[in-house]
Amino acid sequence: MEGLTVRRGGSNHPVLPHTVILPKFSNMKFLLPLFLIATQPLAALTIKIDYTYDTGNFFSTPERKAAIEGVAKFFGDLIQDNLLRIDAADFPSASWTANLTHPATGGTQTIANLVVAENTMIVYVGSRILSGSTLGVGGPGGLSASGFQPWFDRLRGRGSVGATLPESMKTDHSPWGGSITFDADSTWNFSQTQNLPGFNFVSVALHEMGHVLGIGTADSWQNRISGTTFTGPAALRSKGFAPAVQSPSGGHFSGTLTSPAFGSFGMAHGNVRPVLMLPSSTDDNVNLDVASDLDLAGLIDTGWQIRPPLVLTASSLKPTNVAFTWKSSSFLDYRVERSTNLQSFPGGSSTIAGTGLVQSWTDPAPPVLRAFYQLRTTTPATLAAVGPAPAIRASGRFMTDSAAPRFVTGCYDAVHEK
């Protein structure tokens, strides 16, 4: 057996579905070449970018579409929630209207009986001239509906009980989608890896997609705020303290918060930078601003199941020296397990708390003949989300329901001027 493979399990298991097995051959007089098979987990969530309301043709080139769709794929690859389908035809006497902020006009756009596929969100994008130094505006969509309670639970929760609770008790966020508007009067850099002249589109798009996903906009985010601090357990573990949030709205993290970057869009994993979800751009003229460990922890505290791809690298594979490295996340624990028969893994490391940096482990006593190494990730017990008991909901009364679209104001760039 040669190479590296990834096995995936069920996403509801307390052990995260990323297991890497690496065989080690030490009964040879020479070191066999190591072949890595890049087997990535399939994305559980599809964030579908819709250009219907891009009436100003902001996304008029393949490069521009690739940039926004790259941002959607980045988050989709990380999120492993199962979102149920939204279709009024599946429920008796049901109807609904999706409400969103029209990207080109700023007014409310309605879509009657929008069908949203399973494990899919729809994000409408476009542009208009935004006031002041604002570069983008984004947030989840709203709705109005009529029918019975199970239909309303589908619209609001999509299978998640925590998203159907009263606003002050919500622990999850499962929207049908939303909208993002970009400033039509700015000069943009659409590169996905290079910090070139102009405002970095990828950085702004990542930030605004964070608002669509609930940072600063979801009830489950707001319910974690106490005064001017964010008390989510994943964020607390990531920083070691409750990070500050913008006052009075709580729409962003605040202050001079830094965190290891999650390697993406040309940024090295673990490079400590200001967090993405601050209200102002922190463009350093070198790197693109990308999501950090703290930003991803904020999504976990909002209710999303974040499952970073796991890549194990053999830094040494010799008969007497076996060592590995991997890109860690501060909201996960890791354990390198060792087996000689692939039936059980009794050996290996102790639990290693993720730091957001590239971590390593060296086997102090490799077996003489053959060994298989497995890297397993688990969610720390301190992050186990136990939400309040679901409210008792009657299903026999025909009713109406509504929610307005949401967005955060004041997303701007403090380094450049338009």
C-alpha positions as CSV (number, residue, x, y, z in Angstrom):
1,M,0.0,0.0,0.0
2,E,1.5,3.3,-1.0
3,G,0.2,6.9,-0.8
4,L,-2.1,8.9,1.2
5,T,-5.9,8.6,1.3
6,V,-8.7,10.4,3.0
7,R,-11.7,8.6,4.5
8,R,-14.8,10.5,5.4
9,G,-17.5,9.5,7.9
10,G,-20.9,10.9,8.8
11,S,-21.0,14.6,9.6
12,N,-23.1,14.1,12.7
13,H,-20.5,11.9,14.4
14,P,-18.6,13.7,17.2
15,V,-15.3,12.7,15.4
16,L,-14.9,15.0,12.4
17,P,-15.1,13.2,9.1
18,H,-11.4,13.6,8.0
19,T,-9.1,10.7,8.6
20,V,-5.8,10.4,6.8
21,I,-3.9,7.1,6.7
22,L,-0.2,7.1,5.8
23,P,1.7,3.8,5.5
24,K,5.3,3.7,6.6
25,F,7.7,1.1,5.2
26,S,10.8,0.5,7.3
27,N,11.7,-3.0,6.4
28,M,13.5,-1.8,3.2
29,K,17.1,-0.9,2.7
30,F,16.1,2.2,0.9
31,L,13.3,4.7,1.3
32,L,10.4,4.1,-1.1
33,P,9.1,7.2,-2.9
34,L,6.0,8.7,-1.3
35,F,3.0,9.4,-3.6
36,L,0.3,11.7,-2.3
37,I,-3.2,11.2,-3.5
38,A,-5.0,14.5,-2.9
39,T,-8.5,13.3,-1.9
40,Q,-10.5,16.3,-0.6
41,P,-13.8,16.1,1.2
42,L,-16.7,16.9,-1.0
43,A,-18.4,20.3,-0.2
44,A,-21.6,19.8,1.8
45,L,-22.9,23.2,0.9
46,T,-23.3,24.8,-2.5
47,I,-23.4,28.6,-2.4
48,K,-24.9,29.4,-5.7
49,I,-24.1,32.9,-7.1
50,D,-27.0,34.4,-9.0
51,Y,-26.4,37.4,-11.4
52,T,-30.1,38.1,-12.1
53,Y,-30.0,41.5,-10.4
54,D,-26.6,42.5,-11.7
55,T,-28.2,45.0,-14.0
56,G,-25.1,47.2,-14.0
57,N,-23.0,44.4,-15.5
58,F,-20.5,44.5,-12.7
59,F,-19.8,40.8,-13.2
60,S,-19.3,41.3,-17.0
61,T,-16.1,39.2,-17.3
62,P,-15.0,35.6,-16.6
63,E,-12.4,36.9,-14.2
64,R,-14.9,38.8,-12.1
65,K,-17.3,35.8,-11.9
66,A,-14.5,33.5,-11.1
67,A,-13.5,35.7,-8.1
68,I,-17.0,35.8,-6.5
69,E,-17.5,32.1,-7.2
70,G,-14.1,31.3,-5.7
71,V,-15.3,33.0,-2.5
72,A,-18.5,31.0,-2.5
73,K,-16.6,27.8,-3.0
74,F,-14.2,28.6,-0.2
75,F,-17.0,28.8,2.3
76,G,-18.9,25.9,0.7
77,D,-15.9,23.6,1.1
78,L,-15.7,24.4,4.8
79,I,-19.4,24.1,5.8
80,Q,-20.7,20.6,6.3
81,D,-24.3,21.4,7.4
82,N,-27.2,19.6,5.8
83,L,-29.8,22.1,4.7
84,L,-33.2,20.8,3.6
85,R,-34.8,21.8,0.3
86,I,-37.2,24.7,0.2
87,D,-40.2,24.2,-2.1
88,A,-43.8,25.2,-1.4
89,A,-45.0,22.3,-3.5
90,D,-43.7,19.9,-0.7
91,F,-46.2,21.3,1.9
92,P,-50.0,21.6,1.8
93,S,-51.4,25.1,1.3
94,A,-48.0,26.6,1.5
95,S,-46.6,29.7,-0.2
96,W,-43.7,32.1,0.4
97,T,-41.9,35.1,-0.9
98,A,-38.2,35.6,-0.6
99,N,-37.2,39.1,0.2
100,L,-33.7,40.5,-0.5
101,T,-31.9,43.8,-0.9
102,H,-31.7,44.5,-4.6
103,P,-28.0,44.9,-5.3
104,A,-28.5,47.5,-8.0
105,T,-31.2,49.7,-6.4
106,G,-31.0,49.1,-2.7
107,G,-34.7,48.5,-2.5
108,T,-36.5,45.3,-1.5
109,Q,-36.8,42.7,-4.3
110,T,-39.3,39.9,-3.9
111,I,-39.3,36.4,-5.5
112,A,-42.5,34.4,-5.2
113,N,-42.2,30.7,-4.2
114,L,-38.4,30.6,-4.9
115,V,-37.2,26.9,-4.9
116,V,-33.9,26.4,-3.1
117,A,-32.3,23.0,-3.6
118,E,-31.1,20.8,-0.7
119,N,-27.7,21.8,0.7
120,T,-27.8,25.0,-1.3
121,M,-27.9,28.7,-0.6
122,I,-28.6,31.3,-3.3
123,V,-26.7,34.6,-3.1
124,Y,-27.7,37.4,-5.5
125,V,-24.9,39.8,-6.4
126,G,-24.5,43.1,-8.2
127,S,-23.4,46.6,-7.7
128,R,-24.5,50.2,-7.2
129,I,-22.7,53.4,-6.1
130,L,-22.4,53.1,-2.3
131,S,-22.1,56.1,-0.1
132,G,-18.9,57.3,1.6
133,S,-16.0,54.8,1.7
134,T,-18.3,51.7,1.8
135,L,-17.1,49.0,-0.5
136,G,-19.7,46.3,0.1
137,V,-23.0,45.5,1.8
138,G,-24.2,42.0,2.4
139,G,-26.6,39.9,4.5
140,P,-29.1,37.1,4.6
141,G,-32.4,37.4,2.9
142,G,-35.8,37.7,4.5
143,L,-39.2,36.1,3.8
144,S,-43.0,36.3,4.1
145,A,-45.0,33.1,4.1
146,S,-48.3,31.5,4.8
147,G,-49.1,27.9,5.7
148,F,-48.6,25.7,8.7
149,Q,-45.9,25.5,11.3
150,P,-43.8,22.7,9.7
151,W,-43.6,24.9,6.6
152,F,-42.3,27.9,8.6
153,D,-39.8,25.6,10.4
154,R,-38.5,24.5,7.0
155,L,-38.1,28.1,5.8
156,R,-36.4,29.3,9.0
157,G,-34.5,26.2,10.0
158,R,-34.0,24.0,7.0
159,G,-33.8,21.0,9.4
160,S,-32.0,22.8,12.2
161,V,-34.0,23.1,15.4
162,G,-31.7,25.8,16.7
163,A,-32.7,28.1,13.9
164,T,-36.4,27.8,14.5
165,L,-36.4,28.9,18.2
166,P,-37.6,32.4,19.3
167,E,-35.1,35.1,18.3
168,S,-33.6,35.5,21.8
169,M,-32.9,31.7,22.0
170,K,-31.6,30.9,18.5
171,T,-28.4,28.9,18.4
172,D,-28.2,28.3,14.6
173,H,-28.5,30.1,11.3
174,S,-29.8,28.3,8.2
175,P,-30.9,31.0,5.7
176,W,-32.2,30.4,2.2
177,G,-29.5,32.8,1.0
178,G,-29.1,36.5,0.6
179,S,-27.5,39.3,-1.4
180,I,-24.3,41.2,-1.7
181,T,-23.7,44.6,-3.3
182,F,-20.3,46.0,-4.4
183,D,-19.5,49.6,-4.9
184,A,-19.8,50.4,-8.6
185,D,-17.7,53.6,-8.3
186,S,-14.4,52.0,-7.1
187,T,-11.5,50.5,-9.0
188,W,-11.1,46.8,-8.1
189,N,-8.5,44.1,-8.2
190,F,-10.1,40.8,-9.1
191,S,-7.0,38.7,-8.7
192,Q,-7.6,35.7,-6.4
193,T,-4.0,35.6,-5.2
194,Q,-2.2,38.9,-5.8
195,N,-2.5,42.2,-4.0
196,L,-2.6,44.5,-7.1
197,P,-3.6,48.2,-7.5
198,G,-7.3,48.8,-6.6
199,F,-9.5,47.5,-3.9
200,N,-9.0,43.7,-3.3
201,F,-12.3,42.3,-4.4
202,V,-11.8,38.8,-2.9
203,S,-11.2,40.3,0.5
204,V,-14.3,42.4,0.4
205,A,-16.4,39.5,-1.0
206,L,-15.1,37.2,1.8
207,H,-16.1,39.8,4.3
208,E,-19.6,40.3,2.9
209,M,-20.2,36.6,2.5
210,G,-19.4,36.3,6.2
211,H,-22.4,38.7,6.8
212,V,-24.6,36.5,4.6
213,L,-23.6,33.5,6.7
214,G,-24.6,35.4,9.9
215,I,-21.6,37.2,11.4
216,G,-23.1,40.4,12.6
217,T,-26.6,39.6,11.2
218,A,-27.9,36.4,12.6
219,D,-29.8,36.1,15.9
220,S,-27.6,33.3,16.9
221,W,-24.6,35.7,16.6
222,Q,-26.3,38.4,18.5
223,N,-27.3,36.0,21.3
224,R,-23.5,35.4,21.9
225,I,-22.9,39.1,22.6
226,S,-22.6,40.3,26.2
227,G,-22.0,44.1,26.4
228,T,-19.2,44.7,23.9
229,T,-17.7,41.2,23.8
230,F,-18.5,38.1,21.9
231,T,-18.9,35.1,24.2
232,G,-19.0,32.2,21.7
233,P,-17.0,29.2,23.0
234,A,-15.2,28.6,19.7
235,A,-14.1,32.3,19.6
236,L,-13.1,32.1,23.2
237,R,-10.9,29.1,22.5
238,S,-9.5,30.6,19.4
239,K,-8.3,33.8,21.1
240,G,-8.1,32.8,24.8
241,F,-10.5,35.6,25.7
242,A,-13.9,36.9,24.6
243,P,-13.1,39.2,21.6
244,A,-14.5,42.7,21.4
245,V,-17.4,43.5,19.0
246,Q,-18.5,46.7,17.4
247,S,-20.8,48.8,19.6
248,P,-23.7,49.1,19.6
249,S,-24.7,46.9,16.6
250,G,-22.3,44.0,17.2
251,G,-22.0,43.8,13.4
252,H,-18.3,43.2,13.4
253,F,-15.4,42.2,15.5
254,S,-13.7,45.3,16.9
255,G,-10.4,46.7,18.0
256,T,-7.0,45.4,16.8
257,L,-7.8,41.7,16.8
258,T,-5.4,39.4,15.0
259,S,-5.6,35.7,14.3
260,P,-3.7,33.1,12.3
261,A,-4.9,33.2,8.7
262,F,-6.7,30.1,7.3
263,G,-4.5,29.4,4.2
264,S,-6.4,30.5,1.1
265,F,-6.2,32.9,-1.8
266,G,-2.4,33.1,-1.7
267,M,-2.1,33.7,2.0
268,A,0.1,31.2,3.9
269,H,-1.7,29.2,6.6
270,G,-0.9,30.5,10.1
271,N,0.3,33.9,9.0
272,V,-0.9,36.2,11.8
273,R,-3.0,39.0,10.4
274,P,-5.9,41.3,11.5
275,V,-9.2,39.3,11.4
276,L,-11.3,39.5,8.3
277,M,-14.6,40.6,10.0
278,L,-13.3,43.9,11.3
279,P,-15.3,46.9,9.9
280,S,-12.2,48.4,8.1
281,S,-9.9,46.8,5.6
282,T,-6.4,46.1,6.8
283,D,-4.8,45.9,3.4
284,D,-1.0,45.6,3.8
285,N,-0.2,46.0,0.1
286,V,1.3,42.5,0.1
287,N,-1.4,39.9,0.9
288,L,-5.1,39.7,0.3
289,D,-7.1,39.8,3.6
290,V,-8.6,36.3,4.1
291,A,-10.6,34.5,6.7
292,S,-8.8,33.8,9.9
293,D,-9.2,31.2,12.6
294,L,-11.2,33.7,14.7
295,D,-13.5,34.4,11.7
296,L,-14.2,30.7,11.2
297,A,-14.7,30.3,15.0
298,G,-17.3,33.0,14.8
299,L,-19.2,31.0,12.1
300,I,-19.1,28.0,14.4
301,D,-20.6,30.0,17.2
302,T,-23.3,31.2,14.8
303,G,-24.2,27.6,14.3
304,W,-22.3,26.3,11.2
305,Q,-20.5,23.0,11.2
306,I,-17.0,24.0,10.0
307,R,-14.9,21.1,8.7
308,P,-11.6,22.3,7.3
309,P,-9.9,19.9,4.8
310,L,-7.2,17.8,6.4
311,V,-3.9,17.5,4.7
312,L,-1.2,15.4,6.4
313,T,2.4,15.9,5.2
314,A,5.3,13.5,5.9
315,S,8.2,15.7,6.8
316,S,10.3,12.6,7.5
317,L,9.7,9.0,6.6
318,K,12.8,7.0,7.6
319,P,13.0,3.7,9.4
320,T,14.1,5.5,12.6
321,N,12.5,8.9,12.2
322,V,8.9,9.4,11.2
323,A,7.4,12.9,11.5
324,F,4.3,14.7,10.2
325,T,3.0,18.2,9.8
326,W,-0.6,19.5,9.2
327,K,-2.4,22.8,9.0
328,S,-4.4,23.1,12.2
329,S,-7.4,25.1,13.3
330,S,-7.6,26.5,16.9
331,F,-11.2,25.2,17.3
332,L,-10.2,21.6,16.8
333,D,-8.2,18.9,18.7
334,Y,-5.9,16.5,16.9
335,R,-4.5,13.1,17.5
336,V,-2.0,11.1,15.4
337,E,-2.9,7.4,15.8
338,R,-0.6,4.5,14.9
339,S,-1.4,1.0,13.8
340,T,0.6,-2.0,12.5
341,N,-2.3,-3.8,11.0
342,L,-5.0,-1.2,10.1
343,Q,-7.4,-3.0,12.5
344,S,-6.8,-0.9,15.6
345,F,-4.7,2.2,16.3
346,P,-3.4,1.8,19.9
347,G,-0.3,3.9,19.5
348,G,0.4,7.5,18.5
349,S,0.3,10.9,20.1
350,S,-1.7,12.3,22.9
351,T,-4.4,14.9,22.1
352,I,-2.9,18.0,20.5
353,A,-4.9,21.2,20.7
354,G,-5.0,23.1,17.4
355,T,-3.4,26.5,17.3
356,G,-4.3,27.8,13.8
357,L,-0.7,27.2,12.8
358,V,1.1,24.4,11.0
359,Q,1.7,21.8,13.7
360,S,3.9,18.7,13.8
361,W,4.4,15.4,15.6
362,T,7.4,13.0,15.6
363,D,6.9,9.3,16.4
364,P,9.4,8.7,19.3
365,A,9.5,5.0,18.6
366,P,8.5,3.9,15.1
367,P,7.7,0.2,14.8
368,V,10.5,-1.9,13.3
369,L,8.5,-3.3,10.4
370,R,5.4,-1.5,9.1
371,A,3.2,1.2,10.6
372,F,0.1,3.1,9.5
373,Y,-0.6,6.6,10.8
374,Q,-4.0,8.1,11.1
375,L,-4.7,11.8,11.9
376,R,-8.0,12.3,13.6
377,T,-9.7,15.6,14.4
378,T,-12.3,16.1,17.1
379,T,-14.3,19.0,18.4
380,P,-13.2,19.9,22.0
381,A,-15.8,19.0,24.6
382,T,-15.9,22.6,25.7
383,L,-17.4,23.5,22.3
384,A,-20.2,21.0,22.4
385,A,-23.3,23.1,21.6
386,V,-26.2,22.2,23.8
387,G,-29.0,24.6,22.8
388,P,-32.2,25.2,24.7
389,A,-35.1,22.8,24.4
390,P,-37.2,23.4,21.2
391,A,-40.4,25.3,21.7
392,I,-43.6,23.4,21.4
393,R,-45.1,24.2,18.0
394,A,-48.7,23.5,16.9
395,S,-49.1,22.4,13.3
396,G,-52.9,22.5,12.9
397,R,-53.4,26.3,12.5
398,F,-52.9,28.2,9.2
399,M,-50.8,31.3,9.8
400,T,-48.5,33.8,8.3
401,D,-44.9,34.5,9.0
402,S,-42.4,37.1,7.9
403,A,-38.8,38.3,8.4
404,A,-37.0,41.2,6.8
405,P,-33.6,40.9,5.0
406,R,-30.7,42.0,7.1
407,F,-27.3,43.7,6.4
408,V,-24.5,45.4,8.2
409,T,-23.6,49.0,7.5
410,G,-20.1,50.5,7.7
411,C,-18.0,48.0,5.7
412,Y,-15.3,50.2,4.4
413,D,-11.7,50.5,3.5
414,A,-9.5,52.7,5.9
415,V,-6.3,52.5,3.9
416,H,-7.2,53.8,0.5
417,E,-9.6,56.4,-0.7
418,K,-12.0,56.0,-3.6
